[in-house]
């Protein structure tokens, strides 16, 4: 499932990144968003969501959240 389908406050494991854009993939990697890493949706907003990765919180838009595939 994608990050947009995730529940707020629940920790998931990133399974893969569904993007062919190398720049976007590099950006996500710089945030610590890569396969096997835990990620938590802190809150959803109309334009995206706030996620917690490692020790940081980041605001990502819906398009980016759709590209992050997670598993429980």
PQR file with spaces between the fields and no chain letter, atoms N, CA, C, O and H, PARSE charges and radii, in Angstrom:
ATOM       1  N    UNK     1       0.837   -1.179    0.000 -0.4000 1.5000
ATOM       2  CA   UNK     1       0.000    0.000    0.000 -0.0000 2.0000
ATOM       3  C    UNK     1       0.881    1.242    0.000  0.5500 1.7000
ATOM       4  O    UNK     1       2.051    1.179    0.376 -0.5500 1.4000
ATOM       5  N    UNK     2       0.328    2.352   -0.415 -0.4000 1.5000
ATOM       6  CA   UNK     2       1.107    3.585   -0.433 -0.0000 2.0000
ATOM       7  C    UNK     2       0.973    4.303    0.906  0.5500 1.7000
ATOM       8  O    UNK     2       0.129    3.958    1.733 -0.5500 1.4000
ATOM       9  H    UNK     2      -0.623    2.404   -0.721  0.4000 1.0000
ATOM      10  N    UNK     3       1.802    5.282    1.097 -0.4000 1.5000
ATOM      11  CA   UNK     3       1.781    6.053    2.343 -0.0000 2.0000
ATOM      12  C    UNK     3       0.450    6.795    2.514  0.5500 1.7000
ATOM      13  O    UNK     3       0.040    7.071    3.642 -0.5500 1.4000
ATOM      14  H    UNK     3       2.488    5.563    0.425  0.4000 1.0000
ATOM      15  N    UNK     4      -0.227    7.121    1.406 -0.4000 1.5000
ATOM      16  CA   UNK     4      -1.522    7.801    1.503 -0.0000 2.0000
ATOM      17  C    UNK     4      -2.595    6.913    2.130  0.5500 1.7000
ATOM      18  O    UNK     4      -3.580    7.420    2.667 -0.5500 1.4000
ATOM      19  H    UNK     4       0.106    6.897    0.490  0.4000 1.0000
ATOM      20  N    UNK     5      -2.413    5.609    2.067 -0.4000 1.5000
ATOM      21  CA   UNK     5      -3.376    4.667    2.651 -0.0000 2.0000
ATOM      22  C    UNK     5      -3.048    4.327    4.097  0.5500 1.7000
ATOM      23  O    UNK     5      -3.817    3.625    4.754 -0.5500 1.4000
ATOM      24  H    UNK     5      -1.613    5.198    1.631  0.4000 1.0000
ATOM      25  N    UNK     6      -1.941    4.803    4.594 -0.4000 1.5000
ATOM      26  CA   UNK     6      -1.494    4.487    5.952 -0.0000 2.0000
ATOM      27  C    UNK     6      -2.362    5.187    6.996  0.5500 1.7000
ATOM      28  O    UNK     6      -3.035    6.174    6.701 -0.5500 1.4000
ATOM      29  H    UNK     6      -1.317    5.374    4.061  0.4000 1.0000
ATOM      30  N    UNK     7      -2.335    4.664    8.209 -0.4000 1.5000
ATOM      31  CA   UNK     7      -3.053    5.269    9.327 -0.0000 2.0000
ATOM      32  C    UNK     7      -2.120    6.209   10.080  0.5500 1.7000
ATOM      33  O    UNK     7      -0.927    5.937   10.221 -0.5500 1.4000
ATOM      34  H    UNK     7      -1.788    3.861    8.449  0.4000 1.0000
ATOM      35  N    UNK     8      -2.669    7.303   10.555 -0.4000 1.5000
ATOM      36  CA   UNK     8      -1.890    8.252   11.353 -0.0000 2.0000
ATOM      37  C    UNK     8      -1.400    7.581   12.631  0.5500 1.7000
ATOM      38  O    UNK     8      -2.127    6.819   13.269 -0.5500 1.4000
ATOM      39  H    UNK     8      -3.638    7.524   10.440  0.4000 1.0000
ATOM      40  N    UNK     9      -0.155    7.878   12.992 -0.4000 1.5000
ATOM      41  CA   UNK     9       0.393    7.414   14.255 -0.0000 2.0000
ATOM      42  C    UNK     9       0.890    5.983   14.254  0.5500 1.7000
ATOM      43  O    UNK     9       1.400    5.515   15.273 -0.5500 1.4000
ATOM      44  H    UNK     9       0.436    8.497   12.474  0.4000 1.0000
ATOM      45  N    UNK    10       0.761    5.283   13.159 -0.4000 1.5000
ATOM      46  CA   UNK    10       1.185    3.888   13.086 -0.0000 2.0000
ATOM      47  C    UNK    10       2.497    3.785   12.306  0.5500 1.7000
ATOM      48  O    UNK    10       2.666    4.430   11.272 -0.5500 1.4000
ATOM      49  H    UNK    10       0.347    5.663   12.332  0.4000 1.0000
ATOM      50  N    UNK    11       3.417    2.972   12.811 -0.4000 1.5000
ATOM      51  CA   UNK    11       4.713    2.821   12.149 -0.0000 2.0000
ATOM      52  C    UNK    11       4.634    1.760   11.051  0.5500 1.7000
ATOM      53  O    UNK    11       4.061    0.687   11.242 -0.5500 1.4000
ATOM      54  H    UNK    11       3.280    2.447   13.651  0.4000 1.0000
ATOM      55  N    UNK    12       5.213    2.080    9.917 -0.4000 1.5000
ATOM      56  CA   UNK    12       5.282    1.173    8.774 -0.0000 2.0000
ATOM      57  C    UNK    12       6.736    1.042    8.350  0.5500 1.7000
ATOM      58  O    UNK    12       7.585    1.838    8.751 -0.5500 1.4000
ATOM      59  H    UNK    12       5.679    2.951    9.762  0.4000 1.0000
ATOM      60  N    UNK    13       7.013    0.031    7.537 -0.4000 1.5000
ATOM      61  CA   UNK    13       8.341   -0.178    6.975 -0.0000 2.0000
ATOM      62  C    UNK    13       8.269    0.152    5.487  0.5500 1.7000
ATOM      63  O    UNK    13       7.368   -0.307    4.785 -0.5500 1.4000
ATOM      64  H    UNK    13       6.323   -0.615    7.211  0.4000 1.0000
ATOM      65  N    UNK    14       9.217    0.944    5.015 -0.4000 1.5000
ATOM      66  CA   UNK    14       9.243    1.297    3.601 -0.0000 2.0000
ATOM      67  C    UNK    14       9.640    0.058    2.806  0.5500 1.7000
ATOM      68  O    UNK    14      10.704   -0.522    3.023 -0.5500 1.4000
ATOM      69  H    UNK    14       9.949    1.317    5.585  0.4000 1.0000
ATOM      70  N    UNK    15       8.780   -0.331    1.897 -0.4000 1.5000
ATOM      71  CA   UNK    15       9.021   -1.513    1.069 -0.0000 2.0000
ATOM      72  C    UNK    15       9.768   -1.135   -0.211  0.5500 1.7000
ATOM      73  O    UNK    15      10.699   -1.824   -0.627 -0.5500 1.4000
ATOM      74  H    UNK    15       7.915    0.140    1.720  0.4000 1.0000
ATOM      75  N    UNK    16       9.343   -0.028   -0.827 -0.4000 1.5000
ATOM      76  CA   UNK    16      10.008    0.430   -2.049 -0.0000 2.0000
ATOM      77  C    UNK    16       9.578    1.854   -2.366  0.5500 1.7000
ATOM      78  O    UNK    16       8.655    2.395   -1.757 -0.5500 1.4000
ATOM      79  H    UNK    16       8.586    0.532   -0.489  0.4000 1.0000
ATOM      80  N    UNK    17      10.265    2.442   -3.326 -0.4000 1.5000
ATOM      81  CA   UNK    17       9.922    3.769   -3.829 -0.0000 2.0000
ATOM      82  C    UNK    17       9.486    3.602   -5.276  0.5500 1.7000
ATOM      83  O    UNK    17      10.263    3.155   -6.120 -0.5500 1.4000
ATOM      84  H    UNK    17      11.015    2.003   -3.820  0.4000 1.0000
ATOM      85  N    UNK    18       8.253    3.961   -5.555 -0.4000 1.5000
ATOM      86  CA   UNK    18       7.677    3.766   -6.878 -0.0000 2.0000
ATOM      87  C    UNK    18       7.850    5.037   -7.713  0.5500 1.7000
ATOM      88  O    UNK    18       6.885    5.750   -7.989 -0.5500 1.4000
ATOM      89  H    UNK    18       7.622    4.325   -4.870  0.4000 1.0000
ATOM      90  N    UNK    19       9.087    5.303   -8.107 -0.4000 1.5000
ATOM      91  CA   UNK    19       9.367    6.475   -8.925 -0.0000 2.0000
ATOM      92  C    UNK    19      10.519    6.166   -9.872  0.5500 1.7000
ATOM      93  O    UNK    19      11.443    5.428   -9.530 -0.5500 1.4000
ATOM      94  H    UNK    19       9.871    4.724   -7.883  0.4000 1.0000
ATOM      95  N    UNK    20      10.447    6.731  -11.046 -0.4000 1.5000
ATOM      96  CA   UNK    20      11.535    6.585  -12.007 -0.0000 2.0000
ATOM      97  C    UNK    20      12.358    7.868  -12.091  0.5500 1.7000
ATOM      98  O    UNK    20      13.284    7.974  -12.895 -0.5500 1.4000
ATOM      99  H    UNK    20       9.696    7.330  -11.324  0.4000 1.0000
ATOM     100  N    UNK    21      12.007    8.835  -11.254 -0.4000 1.5000
ATOM     101  CA   UNK    21      12.706   10.118  -11.200 -0.0000 2.0000
ATOM     102  C    UNK    21      13.900    9.983  -10.257  0.5500 1.7000
ATOM     103  O    UNK    21      13.727    9.903   -9.041 -0.5500 1.4000
ATOM     104  H    UNK    21      11.254    8.749  -10.601  0.4000 1.0000
ATOM     105  N    UNK    22      15.107    9.958  -10.815 -0.4000 1.5000
ATOM     106  CA   UNK    22      16.309    9.772  -10.002 -0.0000 2.0000
ATOM     107  C    UNK    22      16.525   10.916   -9.012  0.5500 1.7000
ATOM     108  O    UNK    22      17.019   10.693   -7.907 -0.5500 1.4000
ATOM     109  H    UNK    22      15.247   10.023  -11.803  0.4000 1.0000
ATOM     110  N    UNK    23      16.162   12.118   -9.396 -0.4000 1.5000
ATOM     111  CA   UNK    23      16.316   13.274   -8.508 -0.0000 2.0000
ATOM     112  C    UNK    23      15.401   13.140   -7.288  0.5500 1.7000
ATOM     113  O    UNK    23      15.807   13.426   -6.162 -0.5500 1.4000
ATOM     114  H    UNK    23      15.761   12.299  -10.294  0.4000 1.0000
ATOM     115  N    UNK    24      14.174   12.706   -7.527 -0.4000 1.5000
ATOM     116  CA   UNK    24      13.225   12.498   -6.439 -0.0000 2.0000
ATOM     117  C    UNK    24      13.697   11.375   -5.521  0.5500 1.7000
ATOM     118  O    UNK    24      13.618   11.489   -4.298 -0.5500 1.4000
ATOM     119  H    UNK    24      13.844   12.474   -8.442  0.4000 1.0000
ATOM     120  N    UNK    25      14.181   10.309   -6.107 -0.4000 1.5000
ATOM     121  CA   UNK    25      14.684    9.184   -5.315 -0.0000 2.0000
ATOM     122  C    UNK    25      15.890    9.598   -4.475  0.5500 1.7000
ATOM     123  O    UNK    25      16.028    9.178   -3.326 -0.5500 1.4000
ATOM     124  H    UNK    25      14.246   10.216   -7.101  0.4000 1.0000
ATOM     125  N    UNK    26      16.752   10.415   -5.047 -0.4000 1.5000
ATOM     126  CA   UNK    26      17.915   10.920   -4.330 -0.0000 2.0000
ATOM     127  C    UNK    26      17.489   11.821   -3.171  0.5500 1.7000
ATOM     128  O    UNK    26      18.071   11.764   -2.088 -0.5500 1.4000
ATOM     129  H    UNK    26      16.640   10.756   -5.980  0.4000 1.0000
ATOM     130  N    UNK    27      16.472   12.652   -3.404 -0.4000 1.5000
ATOM     131  CA   UNK    27      15.945   13.529   -2.361 -0.0000 2.0000
ATOM     132  C    UNK    27      15.397   12.702   -1.204  0.5500 1.7000
ATOM     133  O    UNK    27      15.694   12.981   -0.043 -0.5500 1.4000
ATOM     134  H    UNK    27      15.999   12.699   -4.284  0.4000 1.0000
ATOM     135  N    UNK    28      14.599   11.688   -1.521 -0.4000 1.5000
ATOM     136  CA   UNK    28      14.034   10.828   -0.477 -0.0000 2.0000
ATOM     137  C    UNK    28      15.129   10.129    0.310  0.5500 1.7000
ATOM     138  O    UNK    28      15.044   10.012    1.532 -0.5500 1.4000
ATOM     139  H    UNK    28      14.358   11.462   -2.464  0.4000 1.0000
ATOM     140  N    UNK    29      16.157    9.666   -0.388 -0.4000 1.5000
ATOM     141  CA   UNK    29      17.284    9.000    0.278 -0.0000 2.0000
ATOM     142  C    UNK    29      17.970    9.959    1.246  0.5500 1.7000
ATOM     143  O    UNK    29      18.383    9.550    2.331 -0.5500 1.4000
ATOM     144  H    UNK    29      16.227    9.761   -1.381  0.4000 1.0000
ATOM     145  N    UNK    30      18.096   11.238    0.862 -0.4000 1.5000
ATOM     146  CA   UNK    30      18.742   12.226    1.729 -0.0000 2.0000
ATOM     147  C    UNK    30      17.941   12.474    3.011  0.5500 1.7000
ATOM     148  O    UNK    30      18.499   12.899    4.023 -0.5500 1.4000
ATOM     149  H    UNK    30      17.760   11.571   -0.019  0.4000 1.0000
ATOM     150  N    UNK    31      16.623   12.206    2.964 -0.4000 1.5000
ATOM     151  CA   UNK    31      15.775   12.341    4.155 -0.0000 2.0000
ATOM     152  C    UNK    31      15.843   11.097    5.039  0.5500 1.7000
ATOM     153  O    UNK    31      15.349   11.098    6.167 -0.5500 1.4000
ATOM     154  H    UNK    31      16.170   11.860    2.142  0.4000 1.0000
ATOM     155  N    UNK    32      16.461   10.036    4.516 -0.4000 1.5000
ATOM     156  CA   UNK    32      16.497    8.773    5.250 -0.0000 2.0000
ATOM     157  C    UNK    32      15.363    7.858    4.853  0.5500 1.7000
ATOM     158  O    UNK    32      15.075    6.880    5.542 -0.5500 1.4000
ATOM     159  H    UNK    32      16.863   10.034    3.600  0.4000 1.0000
ATOM     160  N    UNK    33      14.715    8.173    3.738 -0.4000 1.5000
ATOM     161  CA   UNK    33      13.568    7.421    3.247 -0.0000 2.0000
ATOM     162  C    UNK    33      14.046    6.418    2.203  0.5500 1.7000
ATOM     163  O    UNK    33      14.185    6.749    1.026 -0.5500 1.4000
ATOM     164  H    UNK    33      14.949    8.967    3.178  0.4000 1.0000
ATOM     165  N    UNK    34      14.295    5.187    2.651 -0.4000 1.5000
ATOM     166  CA   UNK    34      14.742    4.144    1.737 -0.0000 2.0000
ATOM     167  C    UNK    34      14.240    2.793    2.244  0.5500 1.7000
ATOM     168  O    UNK    34      13.748    2.682    3.367 -0.5500 1.4000
ATOM     169  H    UNK    34      14.182    4.919    3.608  0.4000 1.0000
ATOM     170  N    UNK    35      14.369    1.783    1.413 -0.4000 1.5000
ATOM     171  CA   UNK    35      13.851    0.453    1.687 -0.0000 2.0000
ATOM     172  C    UNK    35      14.308   -0.077    3.052  0.5500 1.7000
ATOM     173  O    UNK    35      15.490   -0.023    3.392 -0.5500 1.4000
ATOM     174  H    UNK    35      14.769    1.873    0.501  0.4000 1.0000
ATOM     175  N    UNK    36      13.339   -0.590    3.824 -0.4000 1.5000
ATOM     176  CA   UNK    36      13.635   -1.177    5.123 -0.0000 2.0000
ATOM     177  C    UNK    36      13.595   -0.198    6.287  0.5500 1.7000
ATOM     178  O    UNK    36      13.697   -0.609    7.442 -0.5500 1.4000
ATOM     179  H    UNK    36      12.379   -0.633    3.548  0.4000 1.0000
ATOM     180  N    UNK    37      13.449    1.081    6.002 -0.4000 1.5000
ATOM     181  CA   UNK    37      13.451    2.109    7.051 -0.0000 2.0000
ATOM     182  C    UNK    37      12.033    2.308    7.608  0.5500 1.7000
ATOM     183  O    UNK    37      11.074    2.357    6.837 -0.5500 1.4000
ATOM     184  H    UNK    37      13.366    1.416    5.063  0.4000 1.0000
ATOM     185  N    UNK    38      11.888    2.424    8.935 -0.4000 1.5000
ATOM     186  CA   UNK    38      10.565    2.714    9.512 -0.0000 2.0000
ATOM     187  C    UNK    38      10.119    4.149    9.187  0.5500 1.7000
ATOM     188  O    UNK    38      10.938    5.066    9.126 -0.5500 1.4000
ATOM     189  H    UNK    38      12.667    2.385    9.562  0.4000 1.0000
ATOM     190  N    UNK    39       8.821    4.321    8.981 -0.4000 1.5000
ATOM     191  CA   UNK    39       8.238    5.634    8.705 -0.0000 2.0000
ATOM     192  C    UNK    39       6.872    5.699    9.371  0.5500 1.7000
ATOM     193  O    UNK    39       6.140    4.709    9.391 -0.5500 1.4000
ATOM     194  H    UNK    39       8.155    3.576    9.030  0.4000 1.0000
ATOM     195  N    UNK    40       6.529    6.853    9.914 -0.4000 1.5000
ATOM     196  CA   UNK    40       5.250    7.052   10.586 -0.0000 2.0000
ATOM     197  C    UNK    40       4.581    8.296   10.030  0.5500 1.7000
ATOM     198  O    UNK    40       5.216    9.343    9.902 -0.5500 1.4000
ATOM     199  H    UNK    40       7.123    7.657    9.898  0.4000 1.0000
ATOM     200  N    UNK    41       3.282    8.183    9.695 -0.4000 1.5000
ATOM     201  CA   UNK    41       2.517    9.365    9.284 -0.0000 2.0000
ATOM     202  C    UNK    41       2.053   10.053   10.560  0.5500 1.7000
ATOM     203  O    UNK    41       1.297    9.480   11.345 -0.5500 1.4000
ATOM     204  H    UNK    41       2.766    7.333    9.799  0.4000 1.0000
ATOM     205  N    UNK    42       2.508   11.281   10.762 -0.4000 1.5000
ATOM     206  CA   UNK    42       2.131   12.031   11.962 -0.0000 2.0000
ATOM     207  C    UNK    42       0.737   12.613   11.775  0.5500 1.7000
ATOM     208  O    UNK    42      -0.106   12.512   12.666 -0.5500 1.4000
ATOM     209  H    UNK    42       3.122   11.747   10.125  0.4000 1.0000
ATOM     210  N    UNK    43       0.493   13.226   10.611 -0.4000 1.5000
ATOM     211  CA   UNK    43      -0.815   13.810   10.328 -0.0000 2.0000
ATOM     212  C    UNK    43      -1.018   13.954    8.828  0.5500 1.7000
ATOM     213  O    UNK    43      -0.062   14.136    8.074 -0.5500 1.4000
ATOM     214  H    UNK    43       1.178   13.308    9.888  0.4000 1.0000
ATOM     215  N    UNK    44      -2.275   13.871    8.406 -0.4000 1.5000
ATOM     216  CA   UNK    44      -2.637   14.117    7.012 -0.0000 2.0000
ATOM     217  C    UNK    44      -3.196   15.520    6.878  0.5500 1.7000
ATOM     218  O    UNK    44      -3.892   16.014    7.766 -0.5500 1.4000
ATOM     219  H    UNK    44      -3.051   13.723    9.019  0.4000 1.0000
ATOM     220  N    UNK    45      -2.886   16.153    5.762 -0.4000 1.5000
ATOM     221  CA   UNK    45      -3.455   17.453    5.411 -0.0000 2.0000
ATOM     222  C    UNK    45      -4.011   17.341    4.004  0.5500 1.7000
ATOM     223  O    UNK    45      -3.810   16.329    3.333 -0.5500 1.4000
ATOM     224  H    UNK    45      -2.321   15.751    5.041  0.4000 1.0000
ATOM     225  N    UNK    46      -4.710   18.377    3.550 -0.4000 1.5000
ATOM     226  CA   UNK    46      -5.301   18.346    2.217 -0.0000 2.0000
ATOM     227  C    UNK    46      -4.237   18.194    1.132  0.5500 1.7000
ATOM     228  O    UNK    46      -4.429   17.450    0.170 -0.5500 1.4000
ATOM     229  H    UNK    46      -4.874   19.199    4.094  0.4000 1.0000
ATOM     230  N    UNK    47      -3.132   18.889    1.285 -0.4000 1.5000
ATOM     231  CA   UNK    47      -2.107   18.894    0.240 -0.0000 2.0000
ATOM     232  C    UNK    47      -1.023   17.830    0.434  0.5500 1.7000
ATOM     233  O    UNK    47      -0.138   17.697   -0.411 -0.5500 1.4000
ATOM     234  H    UNK    47      -2.976   19.493    2.066  0.4000 1.0000
ATOM     235  N    UNK    48      -1.078   17.076    1.526 -0.4000 1.5000
ATOM     236  CA   UNK    48      -0.043   16.067    1.767 -0.0000 2.0000
ATOM     237  C    UNK    48      -0.096   15.546    3.187  0.5500 1.7000
ATOM     238  O    UNK    48      -1.168   15.428    3.782 -0.5500 1.4000
ATOM     239  H    UNK    48      -1.797   17.184    2.212  0.4000 1.0000
ATOM     240  N    UNK    49       1.077   15.236    3.724 -0.4000 1.5000
ATOM     241  CA   UNK    49       1.126   14.718    5.085 -0.0000 2.0000
ATOM     242  C    UNK    49       2.470   15.051    5.730  0.5500 1.7000
ATOM     243  O    UNK    49       3.440   15.395    5.055 -0.5500 1.4000
ATOM     244  H    UNK    49       1.947   15.332    3.241  0.4000 1.0000
ATOM     245  N    UNK    50       2.494   14.937    7.039 -0.4000 1.5000
ATOM     246  CA   UNK    50       3.724   15.088    7.801 -0.0000 2.0000
ATOM     247  C    UNK    50       4.146   13.696    8.233  0.5500 1.7000
ATOM     248  O    UNK    50       3.357   12.943    8.804 -0.5500 1.4000
ATOM     249  H    UNK    50       1.706   14.657    7.587  0.4000 1.0000
ATOM     250  N    UNK    51       5.410   13.359    7.952 -0.4000 1.5000
ATOM     251  CA   UNK    51       5.914   12.035    8.296 -0.0000 2.0000
ATOM     252  C    UNK    51       7.111   12.150    9.229  0.5500 1.7000
ATOM     253  O    UNK    51       7.811   13.163    9.252 -0.5500 1.4000
ATOM     254  H    UNK    51       6.051   13.971    7.488  0.4000 1.0000
ATOM     255  N    UNK    52       7.326   11.102    9.987 -0.4000 1.5000
ATOM     256  CA   UNK    52       8.472   11.014   10.875 -0.0000 2.0000
ATOM     257  C    UNK    52       9.377    9.909   10.346  0.5500 1.7000
ATOM     258  O    UNK    52       8.976    8.750   10.248 -0.5500 1.4000
ATOM     259  H    UNK    52       6.758   10.279    9.968  0.4000 1.0000
ATOM     260  N    UNK    53      10.615   10.294   10.006 -0.4000 1.5000
ATOM     261  CA   UNK    53      11.620    9.344    9.547 -0.0000 2.0000
ATOM     262  C    UNK    53      12.855    9.570   10.403  0.5500 1.7000
ATOM     263  O    UNK    53      13.365   10.686   10.494 -0.5500 1.4000
ATOM     264  H    UNK    53      10.941   11.236   10.086  0.4000 1.0000
ATOM     265  N    UNK    54      13.329    8.504   11.026 -0.4000 1.5000
ATOM     266  CA   UNK    54      14.461    8.602   11.959 -0.0000 2.0000
ATOM     267  C    UNK    54      14.135    9.645   13.017  0.5500 1.7000
ATOM     268  O    UNK    54      13.129    9.507   13.713 -0.5500 1.4000
ATOM     269  H    UNK    54      12.914    7.597   10.952  0.4000 1.0000
ATOM     270  N    UNK    55      14.949   10.681   13.162 -0.4000 1.5000
ATOM     271  CA   UNK    55      14.706   11.700   14.191 -0.0000 2.0000
ATOM     272  C    UNK    55      14.086   12.965   13.628  0.5500 1.7000
ATOM     273  O    UNK    55      13.999   13.966   14.340 -0.5500 1.4000
ATOM     274  H    UNK    55      15.766   10.794   12.597  0.4000 1.0000
ATOM     275  N    UNK    56      13.649   12.954   12.369 -0.4000 1.5000
ATOM     276  CA   UNK    56      13.126   14.165   11.754 -0.0000 2.0000
ATOM     277  C    UNK    56      11.676   14.048   11.339  0.5500 1.7000
ATOM     278  O    UNK    56      11.145   12.954   11.147 -0.5500 1.4000
ATOM     279  H    UNK    56      13.719   12.141   11.792  0.4000 1.0000
ATOM     280  N    UNK    57      11.047   15.211   11.206 -0.4000 1.5000
ATOM     281  CA   UNK    57       9.676   15.290   10.686 -0.0000 2.0000
ATOM     282  C    UNK    57       9.711   16.107    9.409  0.5500 1.7000
ATOM     283  O    UNK    57      10.358   17.151    9.331 -0.5500 1.4000
ATOM     284  H    UNK    57      11.478   16.099   11.362  0.4000 1.0000
ATOM     285  N    UNK    58       8.991   15.601    8.399 -0.4000 1.5000
ATOM     286  CA   UNK    58       9.014   16.245    7.091 -0.0000 2.0000
ATOM     287  C    UNK    58       7.601   16.363    6.540  0.5500 1.7000
ATOM     288  O    UNK    58       6.772   15.476    6.742 -0.5500 1.4000
ATOM     289  H    UNK    58       8.465   14.753    8.462  0.4000 1.0000
ATOM     290  N    UNK    59       7.333   17.450    5.850 -0.4000 1.5000
ATOM     291  CA   UNK    59       6.075   17.626    5.136 -0.0000 2.0000
ATOM     292  C    UNK    59       6.293   17.178    3.705  0.5500 1.7000
ATOM     293  O    UNK    59       7.192   17.669    3.022 -0.5500 1.4000
ATOM     294  H    UNK    59       8.006   18.170    5.686  0.4000 1.0000
ATOM     295  N    UNK    60       5.470   16.246    3.251 -0.4000 1.5000
ATOM     296  CA   UNK    60       5.577   15.786    1.870 -0.0000 2.0000
ATOM     297  C    UNK    60       4.216   15.935    1.193  0.5500 1.7000
ATOM     298  O    UNK    60       3.177   15.839    1.847 -0.5500 1.4000
ATOM     299  H    UNK    60       4.739   15.847    3.805  0.4000 1.0000
ATOM     300  N    UNK    61       4.228   16.169   -0.112 -0.4000 1.5000
ATOM     301  CA   UNK    61       2.965   16.336   -0.825 -0.0000 2.0000
ATOM     302  C    UNK    61       2.373   14.973   -1.188  0.5500 1.7000
ATOM     303  O    UNK    61       3.014   13.935   -1.025 -0.5500 1.4000
ATOM     304  H    UNK    61       5.072   16.248   -0.642  0.4000 1.0000
ATOM     305  N    UNK    62       1.131   15.004   -1.685 -0.4000 1.5000
ATOM     306  CA   UNK    62       0.427   13.760   -1.992 -0.0000 2.0000
ATOM     307  C    UNK    62       1.129   12.943   -3.075  0.5500 1.7000
ATOM     308  O    UNK    62       1.131   11.713   -3.015 -0.5500 1.4000
ATOM     309  H    UNK    62       0.610   15.848   -1.818  0.4000 1.0000
ATOM     310  N    UNK    63       1.720   13.607   -4.054 -0.4000 1.5000
ATOM     311  CA   UNK    63       2.409   12.904   -5.130 -0.0000 2.0000
ATOM     312  C    UNK    63       3.593   12.103   -4.571  0.5500 1.7000
ATOM     313  O    UNK    63       3.814   10.956   -4.962 -0.5500 1.4000
ATOM     314  H    UNK    63       1.718   14.605   -4.103  0.4000 1.0000
ATOM     315  N    UNK    64       4.329   12.705   -3.676 -0.4000 1.5000
ATOM     316  CA   UNK    64       5.469   12.036   -3.049 -0.0000 2.0000
ATOM     317  C    UNK    64       5.000   10.889   -2.150  0.5500 1.7000
ATOM     318  O    UNK    64       5.600    9.814   -2.144 -0.5500 1.4000
ATOM     319  H    UNK    64       4.149   13.636   -3.359  0.4000 1.0000
ATOM     320  N    UNK    65       3.932   11.121   -1.396 -0.4000 1.5000
ATOM     321  CA   UNK    65       3.387   10.084   -0.516 -0.0000 2.0000
ATOM     322  C    UNK    65       2.882    8.889   -1.327  0.5500 1.7000
ATOM     323  O    UNK    65       2.960    7.749   -0.870 -0.5500 1.4000
ATOM     324  H    UNK    65       3.444   11.994   -1.401  0.4000 1.0000
ATOM     325  N    UNK    66       2.372    9.150   -2.513 -0.4000 1.5000
ATOM     326  CA   UNK    66       1.877    8.085   -3.391 -0.0000 2.0000
ATOM     327  C    UNK    66       3.031    7.214   -3.910  0.5500 1.7000
ATOM     328  O    UNK    66       2.827    6.046   -4.239 -0.5500 1.4000
ATOM     329  H    UNK    66       2.309   10.076   -2.884  0.4000 1.0000
ATOM     330  N    UNK    67       4.227    7.776   -3.981 -0.4000 1.5000
ATOM     331  CA   UNK    67       5.399    7.057   -4.506 -0.0000 2.0000
ATOM     332  C    UNK    67       6.061    6.166   -3.446  0.5500 1.7000
ATOM     333  O    UNK    67       6.888    5.319   -3.782 -0.5500 1.4000
ATOM     334  H    UNK    67       4.393    8.725   -3.713  0.4000 1.0000
ATOM     335  N    UNK    68       5.706    6.351   -2.185 -0.4000 1.5000
ATOM     336  CA   UNK    68       6.324    5.567   -1.099 -0.0000 2.0000
ATOM     337  C    UNK    68       5.427    4.366   -0.781  0.5500 1.7000
ATOM     338  O    UNK    68       4.308    4.526   -0.293 -0.5500 1.4000
ATOM     339  H    UNK    68       5.034    7.039   -1.912  0.4000 1.0000
ATOM     340  N    UNK    69       5.932    3.172   -1.064 -0.4000 1.5000
ATOM     341  CA   UNK    69       5.199    1.930   -0.820 -0.0000 2.0000
ATOM     342  C    UNK    69       5.633    1.383    0.533  0.5500 1.7000
ATOM     343  O    UNK    69       6.824    1.208    0.786 -0.5500 1.4000
ATOM     344  H    UNK    69       6.840    3.043   -1.461  0.4000 1.0000
ATOM     345  N    UNK    70       4.655    1.113    1.405 -0.4000 1.5000
ATOM     346  CA   UNK    70       4.952    0.647    2.762 -0.0000 2.0000
ATOM     347  C    UNK    70       4.274   -0.686    3.036  0.5500 1.7000
ATOM     348  O    UNK    70       3.320   -1.073    2.360 -0.5500 1.4000
ATOM     349  H    UNK    70       3.687    1.256    1.200  0.4000 1.0000
ATOM     350  N    UNK    71       4.795   -1.383    4.054 -0.4000 1.5000
ATOM     351  CA   UNK    71       4.154   -2.610    4.536 -0.0000 2.0000
ATOM     352  C    UNK    71       4.054   -2.522    6.051  0.5500 1.7000
ATOM     353  O    UNK    71       4.793   -1.783    6.701 -0.5500 1.4000
ATOM     354  H    UNK    71       5.569   -1.068    4.603  0.4000 1.0000
ATOM     355  N    UNK    72       3.128   -3.286    6.591 -0.4000 1.5000
ATOM     356  CA   UNK    72       2.918   -3.253    8.043 -0.0000 2.0000
ATOM     357  C    UNK    72       3.938   -4.085    8.758  0.5500 1.7000
ATOM     358  O    UNK    72       3.913   -4.172    9.985 -0.5500 1.4000
ATOM     359  H    UNK    72       2.528   -3.886    6.063  0.4000 1.0000
